Amino acid sequence: MTRKALYEETLRRFGENMPSPQTELVYSNPYQLLVAVILSAQCTDKRVNTITPALFSAFPTPSDLAAATEERVFELIRSCSYPNNKTRSLLGMARKLCEEFDGNVPDNMDELLSLPGVGRKTANVILSVIFGQAAMAVDTHVFRVAERIGLTRASRTPAATEKTLVANIPEELLGKAHHWLILHGRYVCKARKPGCGECFLADICRYNGRLKAREARAAEKGDKQ
Protein backbone atom coordinates (compact mmCIF):
# COMPACT_ATOMS: atom_id res chain seq x y z
CA MET A 1 0.00 0.00 0.00
CA THR A 2 1.36 3.42 -0.91
CA ARG A 3 1.66 6.07 1.79
CA LYS A 4 -1.11 8.09 0.15
CA ALA A 5 -3.40 5.06 0.14
CA LEU A 6 -2.49 4.31 3.77
CA TYR A 7 -3.43 7.82 4.83
CA GLU A 8 -6.69 7.73 2.89
CA GLU A 9 -7.74 4.35 4.28
CA THR A 10 -6.67 5.19 7.84
CA LEU A 11 -8.64 8.44 7.83
CA ARG A 12 -11.65 6.73 6.28
CA ARG A 13 -11.72 4.07 8.98
CA PHE A 14 -11.25 6.58 11.77
CA GLY A 15 -14.15 8.57 10.34
CA GLU A 16 -16.38 5.51 10.35
CA ASN A 17 -15.43 4.39 13.86
CA MET A 18 -15.11 7.80 15.57
CA PRO A 19 -17.24 10.28 13.62
CA SER A 20 -17.17 13.00 16.31
CA PRO A 21 -13.95 12.81 18.33
CA GLN A 22 -13.56 15.38 21.10
CA THR A 23 -11.01 16.33 23.73
CA GLU A 24 -11.63 14.62 27.05
CA LEU A 25 -10.55 17.69 28.99
CA VAL A 26 -13.52 19.46 30.59
CA TYR A 27 -13.67 23.21 29.96
CA SER A 28 -16.15 25.97 29.20
CA ASN A 29 -14.03 28.74 27.66
CA PRO A 30 -10.59 29.30 26.05
CA TYR A 31 -8.96 30.28 29.34
CA GLN A 32 -10.11 27.08 31.01
CA LEU A 33 -8.90 24.90 28.16
CA LEU A 34 -5.51 26.63 28.21
CA VAL A 35 -5.18 25.96 31.94
CA ALA A 36 -6.27 22.33 31.48
CA VAL A 37 -3.82 21.67 28.65
CA ILE A 38 -0.94 23.15 30.64
CA LEU A 39 -1.87 20.86 33.53
CA SER A 40 -2.15 17.84 31.22
CA ALA A 41 1.56 17.73 30.39
CA GLN A 42 2.73 14.26 31.51
CA CYS A 43 -0.55 13.90 33.37
CA THR A 44 -3.77 12.12 32.40
CA ASP A 45 -6.86 14.02 31.33
CA LYS A 46 -8.77 12.10 33.99
CA ARG A 47 -6.52 13.48 36.72
CA VAL A 48 -6.69 17.00 35.28
CA ASN A 49 -10.49 16.84 35.27
CA THR A 50 -10.45 16.10 39.00
CA ILE A 51 -8.27 19.15 39.65
CA THR A 52 -9.83 21.85 37.48
CA PRO A 53 -13.30 22.23 39.07
CA ALA A 54 -11.88 23.60 42.31
CA LEU A 55 -9.21 25.57 40.44
CA PHE A 56 -11.75 27.23 38.13
CA SER A 57 -14.05 27.92 41.05
CA ALA A 58 -11.26 29.67 42.93
CA PHE A 59 -9.91 31.49 39.85
CA PRO A 60 -12.72 31.86 37.25
CA THR A 61 -10.86 34.43 35.14
CA PRO A 62 -7.25 35.09 34.12
CA SER A 63 -7.19 38.18 36.36
CA ASP A 64 -8.25 36.09 39.35
CA LEU A 65 -5.47 33.59 38.66
CA ALA A 66 -2.95 36.37 38.03
CA ALA A 67 -3.61 37.75 41.52
CA ALA A 68 -3.22 34.38 43.23
CA THR A 69 -0.33 33.27 45.38
CA GLU A 70 1.91 30.36 44.49
CA GLU A 71 0.94 28.64 47.72
CA ARG A 72 -2.79 28.70 46.92
CA VAL A 73 -2.39 27.50 43.33
CA PHE A 74 0.02 24.75 44.38
CA GLU A 75 -2.45 23.57 47.01
CA LEU A 76 -5.14 23.14 44.35
CA ILE A 77 -2.99 21.38 41.73
CA ARG A 78 -0.60 19.42 43.95
CA SER A 79 -2.02 16.05 42.83
CA CYS A 80 -0.89 16.55 39.22
CA SER A 81 2.60 15.88 37.92
CA TYR A 82 5.24 18.59 38.44
CA PRO A 83 2.98 20.88 40.49
CA ASN A 84 5.76 23.35 41.33
CA ASN A 85 6.62 24.01 37.69
CA LYS A 86 2.98 24.10 36.65
CA THR A 87 2.12 26.54 39.42
CA ARG A 88 4.72 28.96 38.10
CA SER A 89 3.59 28.40 34.51
CA LEU A 90 -0.08 29.03 35.32
CA LEU A 91 0.67 32.21 37.23
CA GLY A 92 3.04 33.48 34.54
CA MET A 93 0.53 32.63 31.80
CA ALA A 94 -2.33 34.41 33.58
CA ARG A 95 -0.29 37.51 34.30
CA LYS A 96 0.91 37.79 30.72
CA LEU A 97 -2.63 37.29 29.40
CA CYS A 98 -3.76 40.20 31.55
CA GLU A 99 -0.76 42.45 30.90
CA GLU A 100 -0.45 41.96 27.14
CA PHE A 101 -3.66 40.43 25.79
CA ASP A 102 -6.44 42.02 27.87
CA GLY A 103 -7.15 38.65 29.44
CA ASN A 104 -7.92 37.02 26.10
CA VAL A 105 -6.29 33.84 24.83
CA PRO A 106 -4.37 34.65 21.60
CA ASP A 107 -5.41 33.04 18.32
CA ASN A 108 -1.99 32.67 16.70
CA MET A 109 1.05 30.48 17.27
CA ASP A 110 3.66 33.17 17.99
CA GLU A 111 1.62 34.88 20.70
CA LEU A 112 0.57 31.61 22.28
CA LEU A 113 4.20 30.47 22.44
CA SER A 114 5.09 33.69 24.26
CA LEU A 115 2.97 32.56 27.23
CA PRO A 116 4.76 30.76 30.10
CA GLY A 117 4.03 27.04 30.11
CA VAL A 118 2.85 26.98 26.50
CA GLY A 119 4.79 24.87 24.03
CA ARG A 120 3.95 23.98 20.47
CA LYS A 121 1.69 21.07 21.42
CA THR A 122 -0.38 23.22 23.79
CA ALA A 123 -0.58 26.02 21.24
CA ASN A 124 -1.77 23.65 18.53
CA VAL A 125 -4.49 22.28 20.81
CA ILE A 126 -5.79 25.80 21.42
CA LEU A 127 -5.61 26.76 17.75
CA SER A 128 -7.42 23.61 16.69
CA VAL A 129 -10.03 23.15 19.42
CA ILE A 130 -10.86 26.78 20.22
CA PHE A 131 -10.22 28.59 16.97
CA GLY A 132 -10.89 25.82 14.47
CA GLN A 133 -7.55 26.29 12.72
CA ALA A 134 -5.79 23.55 10.76
CA ALA A 135 -3.30 22.48 13.43
CA MET A 136 -1.89 19.14 14.56
CA ALA A 137 -0.89 18.83 18.21
CA VAL A 138 1.59 15.99 18.72
CA ASP A 139 1.69 14.41 22.17
CA THR A 140 3.12 11.02 23.12
CA HIS A 141 0.02 9.19 21.85
CA VAL A 142 0.06 10.88 18.44
CA PHE A 143 3.82 10.38 18.13
CA ARG A 144 3.56 6.66 18.93
CA VAL A 145 0.41 5.80 16.99
CA ALA A 146 1.41 7.63 13.80
CA GLU A 147 4.73 5.77 13.77
CA ARG A 148 3.18 2.39 14.48
CA ILE A 149 0.53 2.68 11.79
CA GLY A 150 3.13 3.82 9.29
CA LEU A 151 1.89 7.38 8.79
CA THR A 152 5.34 8.57 9.79
CA ARG A 153 8.68 6.86 9.35
CA ALA A 154 11.37 7.07 12.01
CA SER A 155 10.41 10.59 13.09
CA ARG A 156 12.84 11.64 15.77
CA THR A 157 10.89 14.57 17.19
CA PRO A 158 7.28 15.68 17.67
CA ALA A 159 8.00 18.58 15.33
CA ALA A 160 8.99 16.16 12.56
CA THR A 161 5.85 14.10 13.18
CA GLU A 162 3.71 17.23 13.07
CA LYS A 163 5.27 18.30 9.77
CA THR A 164 4.63 14.92 8.15
CA LEU A 165 1.05 14.63 9.35
CA VAL A 166 0.17 18.18 8.31
CA ALA A 167 1.62 17.52 4.86
CA ASN A 168 -0.47 14.37 4.34
CA ILE A 169 -3.79 14.99 6.10
CA PRO A 170 -6.37 17.30 4.49
CA GLU A 171 -6.69 20.59 6.38
CA GLU A 172 -10.36 20.03 7.13
CA LEU A 173 -9.51 16.75 8.91
CA LEU A 174 -6.49 17.83 10.95
CA GLY A 175 -8.52 18.73 14.03
CA LYS A 176 -10.33 15.40 14.02
CA ALA A 177 -7.17 13.47 13.19
CA HIS A 178 -5.47 14.90 16.28
CA HIS A 179 -8.23 13.49 18.49
CA TRP A 180 -8.44 10.24 16.53
CA LEU A 181 -4.77 9.47 17.10
CA ILE A 182 -4.85 10.51 20.77
CA LEU A 183 -7.95 8.47 21.61
CA HIS A 184 -6.70 5.48 19.65
CA GLY A 185 -3.41 5.60 21.54
CA ARG A 186 -5.16 6.03 24.87
CA TYR A 187 -7.62 3.17 24.56
CA VAL A 188 -6.42 0.76 21.84
CA CYS A 189 -2.84 1.27 20.67
CA LYS A 190 -1.43 1.52 24.18
CA ALA A 191 2.27 1.99 24.74
CA ARG A 192 3.03 -1.22 26.62
CA LYS A 193 0.25 -3.50 25.47
CA PRO A 194 -1.35 -2.47 22.17
CA GLY A 195 -4.74 -4.03 21.53
CA CYS A 196 -4.06 -5.22 18.01
CA GLY A 197 -6.78 -7.86 18.30
CA GLU A 198 -9.46 -5.21 18.71
CA CYS A 199 -8.01 -2.63 16.31
CA PHE A 200 -9.88 -1.70 13.14
CA LEU A 201 -6.56 -0.75 11.55
CA ALA A 202 -4.75 -4.01 12.28
CA ASP A 203 -4.71 -5.31 8.71
CA ILE A 204 -3.06 -2.13 7.36
CA CYS A 205 -0.90 -1.26 10.37
CA ARG A 206 2.87 -1.54 9.91
CA TYR A 207 3.44 -2.43 13.56
CA ASN A 208 0.90 -5.27 13.51
CA GLY A 209 2.32 -6.46 10.19
CA ARG A 210 5.75 -6.74 11.76
CA LEU A 211 4.32 -8.66 14.73
CA LYS A 212 2.60 -11.12 12.40
CA ALA A 213 5.78 -11.57 10.37
CA ARG A 214 7.79 -12.19 13.54
CA GLU A 215 5.26 -14.75 14.73
CA ALA A 216 5.34 -16.49 11.35
CA ARG A 217 9.15 -16.70 11.41
CA ALA A 218 9.08 -18.08 14.95
CA ALA A 219 6.49 -20.69 13.98
CA GLU A 220 8.50 -21.68 10.90
CA LYS A 221 11.64 -21.99 12.98
CA GLY A 222 9.79 -24.14 15.48
CA ASP A 223 8.53 -26.47 12.76
CA LYS A 224 12.07 -27.04 11.51
CA GLN A 225 13.41 -28.02 14.91
N, C-alpha and C positions, 0 to 999 in steps of 0.2 A: 504494500500500500504506500503510495506517495505521501509526503508530508501534508500536501494540500488536502488529499482525500482523508487522511487521518484527522486533520482539524475539522473538516466538514462533518465527518461521521461522529466524531466525539461531541461536537456542539449539538448536532441533531439529537443524539441520544440524551444528552443532558437536558435539552429542551423538552423532550418527551417525559423524562422521569422527574424533573424538577422545574416545572413551568414558571413558578414564581418564587425564586430564591430570595431570601432576605437576610440581613444581618441579624444575629441573635442577641446583639447588644440592645438593651432597652433604653430608649431616649425619647424626648419629645421636642427637642429643638437642636439647632447646630452646636450651640455651646455644650449641651449635655452629651452629644455624640463625641465631640472633641475630647471632653474629659474622659469618657468611657474608653475611647480608643487609646488614649495615653495610658490609662490604667491597664489596658489589656496586653501590653507588651510583656511577653513571657508569663502570661497569666491567662487562665481560662475565662471565656465570656461568662460562664456560669458563676464564677467567683466574683467577677466585676459586677454582675447584676445583683449580687447580695450586698455589695458595698455602696453602690450609687444612690439608692433611695434615701438613705440618711445623709449622704453627702449633698445631694441636690436639695434636700429639705433644709439643710443648714446654710447652703450657699446657692440659692436659686438663680443668681445672675453672675456674670463675670465680675462685676464690681463688688459683690458680696464676697466672692472667693479672693479677690485681690486684697481685700481688707483683713483677711483671716491671718491667724498666726500659724507658724509651722507646727506648733504643738497640737493645735486643734485639728488641722488637716491630717496630720500623721495619725492621730487617735482614730479618725474615721476610716482611714485606708490601710491601717496597719496589717490587715489580714491578706493583703495582696503581695505580690512579689516586689522586692526592692522599694519598700514604702518610703524610705528616706529620700532616694533620688526622685521618686514620683511626686512626693510632697513639694520638693523644690521646683520641679517641672510645672506642676499645676499652678503654683503661686506665680512663677515667672510668666507662664502663659497668660493667666488672667490679668496680670498687671500690664503686660504688653498689649493685650486686647483693648484694655481701657485707655491706655496712654496713647496708642497709635491708631487704633481702628474703631474708636467710639463704642467699644464693647461688642462689635460685630465680628463674626468669624470670616476671614478673607476667603475669596472665591478663586484664588490663583495660587499656583505652586510656590512661586518665589516668596510671597508674603506669608503663606502658611509655614514654609520652612524657616522663616525668621522667628517663629514662636518657640520658646523653650519647650523641650520635650517632644517636638514634632519633627519626625523624620519623613523620608519619602513615602514609606508605607502608610503612615498616618495621614499624610497630606492627600494621598491618592484615595484613601477611604472617604475622606471628607468631600473631595471633588466629585467622586462618583456617586456616593449615597445622597449627599445633601444637594449638590448642584447639578447632578445629572450629566456630568462631563465624561468624556471617553477616557477613563483612567483605569489602570490595572494595579491594584495594591498587591504586593507579593510578600506574604508572610511565610512561615515555615511550611504550612500545609500546601499553599500554592506552589512553592519551590519544589517540594517533594513530589506532589502529584503530577505536575507538569512533566517532570523528568521521568517518572515511572511510566506514564502513558506513552511518552515519546514525543510530546509536543515541544520539548526542548531537548538539547543534546549536550550533556556535560557542561551545563552552565555553572560557572564558578561563583557567581554572585547573584543576589536578588535583582540587582540592576540589569544584569544580562538576561535574566529570565523575563523581567518586565519588557525589555526591548523586543525579545523574540515573540512573546505573546501578543503585544500590541501590533506587531508587524503582520501577524497571521490571523488575528481574530477581527471580524468586522466591528467597526466602531460602535454600532448600535447594540452589540452583544457583550462588549467589554465589561460593563457593570454586572450583568448576570453571570458572565464567565468567572469573575472574581469570586462571587458567592458560590457558584457551582464547585469550583476547585477547593475552596475552603471547606464547605460542608462535606464534600466527598472525602477529603482528607481527615476530617474530624470523625466521621461515622463509618466509613467503609475502608478507604485506603490508609489505614492507620500506620504510624511509623514503625512500630515493633511487630505488629501482627495484622498485615493487610487482609481484608476479607475478600480475597479473590473469588471465592466460591459464590458470593452473593453480589458480585459486581457486574453491572450491565455493560461494562467496557472490557471485560476479561478477554474476549476473543480478539480484540484489536490492540490490547495493551502490551507494550514492549516488555515491561517487567514480568507480567504473567507468562508471556511467550518464553522468556528466558527460564522461568521456573519450570515450565513444561518440558523444555528442551533438556534441562538439567536432570529432571526426573526420568526422562526417556533414556538418557545416557547411562544413568545409574542402573536402570532396569536392564538395559542391554548388557552392561558390564556384569550384573548379577547372573544373567542367563548364561554367560560364557564361562563362569567359574564352576 
